[in-house]
């Protein structure tokens, strides 16, 4: 928990610790390392890493966090160490053995089917929200002047900061914080004053087991509790999403994209497949499973070509969907397979599943239906490849995959 203290700086990727770090109290190395442990892209499934360089004492501390389940990856350093620079993924124009025109894949870019309608937030009625109402805790005068930092994951207390005697918190500041955070997380435009009033009414009349007075410092201290904070955020986000997120029921073709239009992009130095059936010079994956599947596709005699649909690739295929908390997110399917000029497959590979995976799959099924209806004779189909099924038996050809995995 200590590693989560301090400034909320999310874009630190490299830490160079050159202090002595010889104090028995480990607060300094904890805070130094903590600067790099904030994720930049939370909830997006990206594999983020922080690089740590430092004195022996600092590295000894870093190694000690392995006891808490942290994975460390070691790399040599020095003037004779080969560089670990990025790889460039680009169209394989120098490879004369590839027919780039035949390997190219064209996709329709569809308009969003799931959208947010920016309706008037005045339609929210916080008095009918179905949240669990909270008991009011009684705090002492000293406790009312404390800011208590807790883990949002476990609720465990991390540390306490005492407010200066000259600082008097107000409910306007607290409610304003809730309103700004909700609007930022849901990407709402306008209506903060209306949302402020709705949150105020909710806290006064609905959050606790009985109506409260917001001017009471004990109530403000209650609002810093994890249960209260989580209830406010989750209840309002759900209500706003229920009010504003709609499924149009169909999509239209906005334009078309070709994989040959992709610009070169850099990835970290990693394993790759030098695929013969891809328009790109290298195919990388987010896991060993994806690399295995890419190698399998490259050996399928019954397909024309394939690409790994990397989110860094421009253009790439992304599909909006409504995630588990009701918000709208973008989903990047893993592979695009051209079985023939008139048959394109969108393939999702999956190891361990999360709450959003069934939603992504249902949305992908809708996307291929819409794309086929607007595809001018091209049929689009979807495939969901589970790793546990993949490991059961080897496959020969893409047609065997169609029989082995869930398709639509």
N, C-alpha and C positions, 0 to 999 in steps of 0.2 A: 504493500500500500504506500510505503514511503516513496517509492519510485514514481508515484503519480502526483507528487506535490509540485508546487511551483508554477511558473508561467505555463500557459497552455500554448506552447510553441509546437506546431504540428509539422513544420517542413524542415526539421533537422535530419540530415541523412548521414553526416559524418561527425564524429567526436574525436578530437585530439586532446588527450589529457596529459598535460606537461607539468602539472603541479607535483609536489613531493608526495602528497596523500599519505603522510606518515602519522597522522593523528589516529589515536585509538578509536575516537568517535568517527563513524563512517558517514557522517552527514554530507560532507563535501563530495566524495565519489558517488554517493547515492543521488545527490542532486545533479551532478554532472551527467551521469548516465541517464537520469530521468528526462533530460532535455531531448533525448533522441528516441524515447519510447512512445511518443504520441504518434498514432497512425495518421497519415495524410488523407487516406481514402477509406474511411470507415464504412463497413457494410457493403463494399464493392468487391470483396473476394480477391483482392490483389495480394500478392506475396511481397510484402514490404520488408526491407532490411535496413539496419543501421550499421555503418562501418565504424569500428572503434580502434584507435591507435593511441598508445600511451606509455607511460612509465611502467616499470615492473609492478609497482604497488597498485597502480590503477588497473592494470590488466589482471592482477591477482583478485581484485575486488570483482571485476567483470566476470571472471571465471566462477566466482562463488555463487552467482545467481543461477548456475546450472542446477543447484539443489532445488530450485523452485520450478523446474521444468522448462527452463529457457534453452532453446537450441542455439549453440554457437558453432560457427563455421570458421575454420582457421585457414589463413593463406599466408605464404611466405612473403617477406619483404626484403628490400636491399637492392643495391645497384645492379646485381646480376640476376635479379628475379625477372622472369618474363612478365611483360605487362598483361593486365587483365582488362584491356579496353573493350569497348562495345563492339558488337558485330553489326553489320549493315545488312538489312533485308531489302532486296530490290528485285525488280523484274530481271530475269536471267537472260538479258539481251546478248551476252557474249557467248552463250552456249548455242553453237550452231546445230546441235543435234535436236534441239527443241523447236517444234512448230508452235510458236507463241500464239498465233491466231487460233489454232485448233484448241490449245490449252486454255484460252481465255474464257472467262465465265461472266455472263451478263445477268444482272438482277434488277428487278423493279424496285425503286425506292418509294415505299408507300407512305401516304399521309398517316398521321397518328390516329389510331382507332380509340385508344383510351386517352382521354384528355381531362384537364381541369377547367371547369367553367367557373370563372371568377364572379360567382354570385355575391350578392350583398350578404356579408356576415351577420347582418341584422336578423337573418332568418334563424340563427342559432338560438335555442332556448335552454340555457344552462340549468333551469329549474327542473327539467325533465330528464337530465342525464342520469344514467343508471349506474353510477360509480358506487363503490363501497365507501360509506361515510366513516370518517376517522375520529377516534377519541382525541380529546384535547389533553396534551400533557402539560403538567405544571412545572415550570422552570423557576429557579431562584433568580433574584435580581442580578447576581453575577453571571448566571448562565444565560440570561437574556441578552447579555452584551458579548456573547461568544459567537464566533463563526465556526461551525463544526464541519470539518471536511470528512466525507465518508465515501466509501466505494459505491458507485452506482451498481456494481455487479453483485456485491455481497451484503452491502449495508454496514460493513465493519468501519469503525471510526479510525481515521488515519491520524489527524491531529486537530488541534484547536487553536484559533487565533482570537485574542481578546481585542475588542474594538476600543479605540481611544475614548476617554470619558467625554470628549467634546463632540464625538460623532453620534448623531441621532438618526437611526434608520427610519424611513417612512414607508408606508404601504405603497405609495406611488412608485417608489424605486423598485420595490419587489415585484409588483404587478407589471411594471414596464419591462422588467427583465424577462418575465414569463412571456409577455406578448411579443417582444422582439425575437426571442428564441424560437417560438412557434412559427412566426412568419418567416424567419430565415430557413428553418428546417423544411417547411412546406413550400418555400419559394413563392409566397404570396406577395402580391403587389397591391398596396393601398389597403385601407381599412383598419390600420393599427389602433386608431382611436375607438372604433367600434369593438374590436377584440379586447381592448383594455377594459371597457365597461362590462363585457360579458364575463371576463375572468374575475373582475371585482365582484359581480353578483354571485358567481359560482362559489367563490371563497366565503363570502358572507353567508350564503344561504344553504349551500349544498355540500361543501367539502367536508365539514365536520358534523358531528352528531347533533349539534344545535347551532342556531345562528350566532354569529360572533361580531365583535367590534374590531375593525381592522386597525384602529389606533392603538390597540393593546399590544405592548411589546412582547408579551408572552405569546400572543398569536403570531407575531412576526417570527419569533423563535421557532414556533411549531412549523411555519412554512419552510424552514430550512431543513426539516427532516426528510429523509429519503422517501418515505411513504407519501408525504404531501406533495413533494416535487414531482414524483413519478405519476401520481394520480392526476395532477393538473396537466402535465404534458400529454400523457397517454389519452386522457378523456377528451381533451380539446382536439388533438390531432385526429382521433377517430371520428369525432363529430364533424370536423371540417372536411375530412376526406369523404365521409358519407354524403355530405351536402354538395361537394363540388366535383368529385371524380365521376366521370360518366364513360360508358362504352358506347361508341357511335354505332356499333353493329356491323360496320364495314369500313373499308379503306379505298382510297383512290390512288392511282399511280401519279406520283409527283414528278418523277423523272426516272432515268435509268442509269445504272452505274456498271462499269466494267472493271474487272480486276487489273487489267492492263493499264488503267488510269492511276494505279497506286503509286504514290511517291516513295522514294527510299526512306526507311526509318531505322533507327538504331535500337538494339536490344542488348542486354548484358551478355557477356561471353558465357555461353552455355552449350549443352548438347543440342544437336540439330540433325535433321534428316536431309541429305542432299537429293531431294526427290526428282525423279525423272518426269513425273506426271503433274508437276506444279509449275505454274508460270513464274514462281519466285526461285531465287537462287538457293535459299535455305528454308526449311520448315522447322520452326521451334515450337515448343509446347510449354504449358504451365505445369506439367507433371510428367513423370516417366510414362504413365498410362497414355497420355496424349501423344507422346513420341512413338510409343508402340503402335498406336492406332494410325498415326501418320505413315509409319513404315508399312503397315498392312495395306492401307489405301494405295500406296505407291506400287504395291505388287499385284493389285487387282487388275486382271486383264479385261474385265467387263465394265470399266469406267474409262472416261476420256481424260479427266483431270480432277484435281481437288486443290483447295487452299485452306490453310489454317486461318480462321477469321480473327486475327489479332486486333484488339481494341486500339492499338497504336497505328494500325494500317488505315490509310486514308486514300480512297474510300473503303469503308468496312460496312458490314451488315449489323445494324442494331435495331432492336425491337422494344418499344415501350411496353411496360406491363405494370399491373398494380401489385405491389409487394405485400408481404404479410402484415405490415402495420397500416396498410391502406394507402400509402403514398405511391407516386408514380416513379419508377426507375427504368433505366435502360438495360437491356439484356443483349449480350453478344454471344450468339451460338458459336460452338467450337469449330465446326468444319462445314465447308460448302463443297459438295461433290457433284460433278457434271458426269452423269451416266451416259447421256447423249445430248445432242443439241436441243432436244425437246423434253428432256427429263433432268431436273435439278433436285438434289437432296440437300436438306439442311440437317446436319447431324450434331446432336448434343451428347458429349461423353460425360459420364458422372461417376466419381468414386463415392465419397461419403456425401449423402444428400443433406440439404438444409431445408428450412421452412419454405423458402421461395421456389425451390425446384419444381414442385407440382404446378405452381402458378406460371412459371416460365414455360413449362411444357404445354399447358393448355393454351397459353398465348401463342406459342409457336405453331400449334395446330391451326389456330385461327388465321395466322399470318399466311401459311402455305395455301389455305383455302382462298383467301383474298388474292394472293399473288397469282394463283392458277386462274382465277376468274378474270383477272386483268392481264394475263400473261401472253396473250396473242398466240395461243397454241402450245405454249410451254407449260408442262405439268411440274408443279413443285410439291415435294413430299418431305415429311419430317421423320427423323429416326432418333430414338433415345437409347443410348448404349450404356448399360450399367456395367461397371467394372467386374462385379462378381459373376455376371453372366459371361462376360468376355473371357474370363480366366478358365471357364469350364472346358472349352474345346477350341482347337484352332479352326479358322475359317478359310475357305478357299473361294475367293471371289466375293464381290459385293452382294450378289444375289443371295448368298448364304447368310449374310448379315441381315438382309431384309426378312428372312425367315426366323432369325434368332432373336431379334430385338423388337421392341415396341415401335410401331410405325404408324403414320397417319398420312 
